[in-house]
Each structure stands twice: as structure tokens, then as C-alpha cells.
Amino acid sequence: MLPGEAAAMALYAAKGERIPRRGEVGLDSNRIEEFETSGYVMSGNRNKKMNAVRLRKENQVISAEEKRAILNLQKEERMKKEGAIISQVRVLFFRMGMMLIM
């Protein structure tokens, strides 16, 4: 992919829109779908290889977003576990301190 291309594709994927192919740049996905439903053959529709490349790139962007979400979730879970352990240690130290005073 070219620099900035992945970010642009991620925006389309985040919006749930189809990524435009060559010749469709400048048209939004709704307008492209209108042309296709009215019978126009848009750039790349006849070429199975181009469709496969487009789908692969869309899946790469989506899988990267999914991986990022999973990593964030794992980080949050790890922070919760660490917080629970720290609070348990604090309780133990507090109890030990109380025992030393008595």
C-alpha cells in the first residue's frame, strides 16, 4: 500500500462504506451503488482479480482494527487484574501494620 492509503481505507471501513476503486475516486459509496444498480459497470467490476485485491485490502484494514481493539481490551483486563492485586497487597500491609501496633 502507498503511504496514507491504509488510513484512508480505514476511514471507509469505519463508516461501513465500500472502498472506491480506480475511476471511482471522488464519488461516495452511495453514489457508486446507485450507478451499479442502474446498470452501469463500474471500474473493476468485470475484473475478478481486482475485486479480490479490493476485498483483501478491506479485510486487512478490518483485521488491523480488530487486532487493535483486542489489544486494547487485553490491556484493560491486565490493568484491572493488576489493580486487584495491588489493592490486596495494600490490605495485607494494612493488616500487618495493625498487628505490629497491637
PyMOL commands that set and color helices and strands:
alter all, ss='L'
color gray80, all
select helices_A, chain A and resi 5-15+29-37+48-101
alter helices_A, ss='H'
color red, helices_A
deselect
rebuild
show_as cartoon
